[in-house]
Amino acid sequence: MVISAVLTYQLSHAQSHSPNANHSDHNITILAEDYAFQAPDRVPTGWTTIRYENHGNEPHFLMIAKVPEGKNLDDYASNIVMPFNEVWYALRDDGLDQELVFEKLGPNLPEWFAEVEFVGGTGIIHPGANTEVTLNLTPGTHILECYFKNEEGELHSVEGMLRELTVAESQSDAAAPEADINITLTNFEMDIEGDLKPGKHTFSVHLVENPEQGFGHNVHVIRVDDDTQVEEVLRWINFTEIDGLRTPSPYTFSGGMHLMPAGETAYFTTELEPGRYLFLSEYTGHLGVMRDITIE
């Protein structure tokens, strides 16, 4: 298949970039480019703080997936990314009904997809921006991915934004950060506790449960105008919409936390200015997992 050959070339090109980001045992920097990640190849087990910098010209985010033992980047790209891309092409080019997405996608995903564990990552950030997340990583092979879309509607992951990261058996001695704002995600509600005021905040995100179907909860922090309709934001952040998650972004993003396992807690840091913000889950915001907050 032509597209598989293209992806193989792009991944090999992306992986050949030397990871020149500074990092210590439990503090690493991952650089997002158009379209590649620069990152260390290996980190120890335990609490790891990731500084994520967008050096590209398009919005990017970071999702981290832990794959089952024996699987690697090539398996993930061929067996997971490509079926999603084929469904996206069916939506974009062939007029596939959104209601049929999972019906078409399901049979094309491998059985081991059920064992893939999404362990966190960042929300969307704009070119020139940066954010931090702190995750409690466990040993194994992890895949870094961004599936935002460029102006032509091509997925960043297919363009080369996939990278393998090994979490080693060696243990980091880092501790979890102190949070001043706490977010709790349940089916189907987002609870936020703390004094949300202008300035820098460290958020804890505790995911109590994920829905039985779908991809689960995450958190994107989005700065919007006073007259912005929430329904429009929820529609735009939907992967299955033709203009959804696509460059250029009509909104200002300030990071967040990507998909996590139920029962886990992770942390992100971001700076907030006065104004209106939506804290919402990409996949479950339309079901009520969101908050509309104005910071005075």
N, C-alpha and C positions, 0 to 999 in steps of 0.2 A: 504494500500500500504506500502511495507517494507520501502521504502525510506522516506516516511512521518514520520513513526515511528522513524527512525534514526534521522531525522532532529529535531523532537520534543525533543528527548533525548539530542541532542547536544545543542539546544537552552536553554533548562533548565539548562544544565551544565554551559554554557557560562554565563547565567544571574545570576547564583549563586555566581560568583566571586564578592567579595566585591570591590566596586569602590574606590580604595585607592589613586586615583590621586588627587593632590592638586588642589583646585579651589576656586575662589572668585565668586562674583555675575556675573561678566562679563568676567572673565578669567578662562578657564577650561583646564584641561589636559585630553586627551583621549589616552589610551595606546592600541596599537595593539599587539596581541599575536597570536600564531598559535594554536587554531583558536578561538579567542574571543576578545571582547572589554572590557576594564575596563574604566568606565566613570561615571560621576554623573548621578543620575536619573532625575534631575530637574534643569532647568536654567530659569532665568527671560526673559521676552520679551526684544528685543532691540539688540544693537550691542554686539556681543559676540566673543571674541578671543579664538580660540581653538589651543592649542599646541598639535600636534599629534606626538606621539613617537612610533617608530616601535621597539618593544621588542621581535619580533619573529625572525625566521630564514629564512623567505621568504619575498619578497616584499609585501607591503600592501598599500591600499589607503582608503579614507573615502568618502562615498557618503551619503548624508542626504536627506531623502524623507519624506515630510509631508503628512500624510494620511488623508482621509476625516473623519469628525466627526463620532464617533461610531466605527471606525476601529482601530485595534491594531496590535501588533507584530505578533500574531498568524495568523490573517487575511492576513497580508503581506506575511508571510512565506508560508502559504498554497496556496494562490491564485495568488501570483505573482512570488515568488522565484521558486516554484516547476514547474510551466509551463516553465519558462526559463531553468530550469535544464533539463526538459524532452526534450526540443528542442536541448540543448547541447548534450545530450546523443544520440539523433537521428543523429546529425552531426558527433559525435566522433565514435559511434559504428555501426550505420546503414547506413552511407554514404549519409545522407540527403544532397541534393543540397543546397548550400548557397542561391541561388535565391529563395528558398521556405521557408526560415526561418520565415519571417513575415506572410506568408500565413498559416503556421502551428501554429505559436504562437498566432496570433490574436484571433481566436475563443476560445482559452483556458484561456484568460485573462478576469477578471471580468469587468463589465461595469464601476465600480468605479475606475478602473485603470486610466481612463481619468481625474479623479479628483486628482490623486496623483501629488504633486508638488515637484520637485527636487530643493532643495534650496541651493545647493553648497556643499562644502567638499574639500578634498585635491586631488592633483595629486598623482601618485605613488611615494613611497619612499622605499629605501632599508633597510635591517636589520641594526639596530643601528643608523639610521638617524632620524631626526625630521624636522618638518615644522610647520608653523603657517598660519591659515586662520582667517579672521574676517568676520562674517556674521550678517546680520540684521534679527534676528529670530522673528517669530510671534507666538502667542499662538496656541497650539495644540499638537497632538501626532506626533512625528518624529521617523523615523527608521534609525539607523546607519547601513551601509552595506559596505562590501568589497566583490567584486565578482571576484577577481584575482583567478587564478587556481594554484593548487599545482602540484607537479611533476607527480602525477598520473592522472592529468587532472580533479580533483574534484574542484568544485567551493568553494571558502572560505566561501561564504554565507551559503551553504548547510552544510559545516563542522562546522558551529557555529558562523560565524562572522556577526551576526545580533543582534541589541540591541535597546530597546525602550528608547526614551528620551522625557520627557515632557517639553514643553516650557510654563511656567506659565504666568498668566495675569499680575503679578507684573512687573514693568518696570525697566530695567537697565538704569543707568544714563551715561553709557559709550558713547563715540563719535567714529565716524569712524576714522581710522588712516590716517596719511598723506602719500600719495604715491609719489614716485619719478619716477615711470614708469607707463604709462597708456596703457592698452590693450582694444581695442574695437572690439567686435565680431558682424559681420553682415552676411547676406546671400549673397555671400559666400566669406568672407574675414576676415583676422585678421590684425588689424592695431596696431602697437606698437610705442609709442612715449616716448622719454626720452633717457638719456645717459646710455646705457648699457655698463658698464665697470666692471672689477673685483670687488667683494665685495658684501655686503649685500644690497638687494633692497626690497622695499615694492611695490608690483604691485597692481594697481586697475584694476579690470576686469569689464567692462561695456558691458552687453549683450543687444544689440539693438533689436534683433529679433531672433527667433528660426525658423527653417524650418517647414513647415506644416506637413511633415511626418518624422518619425524617432524619435530620442531621444534628438536632440538638440546639442548645442555646449558646449565643455569644453576646458580646457587648461592643457596639460601635458608638463613639461619642461624636455627635454631629452638631455643629453650630448652624443655626437656621435663622431666617428673618422672622419678624413677629407675625407676618401674614402667611408664612409657609404652611401648607396643608400637610398634616401628618401622613395622610393616605398617599400623597404623591411621593414622599420620601420612602415609605414602605414599598411602593411600587418600584421605584428606581433601584432600590438596593436588592431587588429580587433578580437573581441570576437568569431566570427564564424570560425576563422581559428583554425585548430586542435592544432597548437603550439602557438596560439595567447594568449597574457596575461597569460603566463604559466611559472612557475618556471622550470629552472633558467632563469632569464632575461638576454638577450644579450646586454642590454643597461644600462646606468646609469641615473637614474631618480632623479629630484630635486624638486619634488612637483608640485604645480599648483593649479587650481581651477576646481571643478567638476561641473556637470550640474546645471544650474541656470534658474530661470524664466526670460522671456523677460522683458526688462525695468529695471532690477535690477543691482546694483553694489555691488561687494564684493572685498575682498583684500586677497592677500597671500604674505608671506615673504620667501625669499630664498637667499642663498649665491651662487654667480657665480664665477667660476674660468676662466682664459683665456682658450679659446677653442671654438669648434663649438657646437651650440645648436639648436635643433629643438623645436619650440613652436608649438604644434599642437593639434587639436581637435580630440579626439578619434573616433567620429562618422562622422565628416564632413571634416576631414583633406584632404581626397582624392578629395574633391570638392573645395579645395583652402583655407580652414580655417587653415592656418599654416604659419609659417615664419622660414626661415633657416638663422641663425645669427651666425657670428663669433665674439667672444669677444677678442680683442687684448690684 
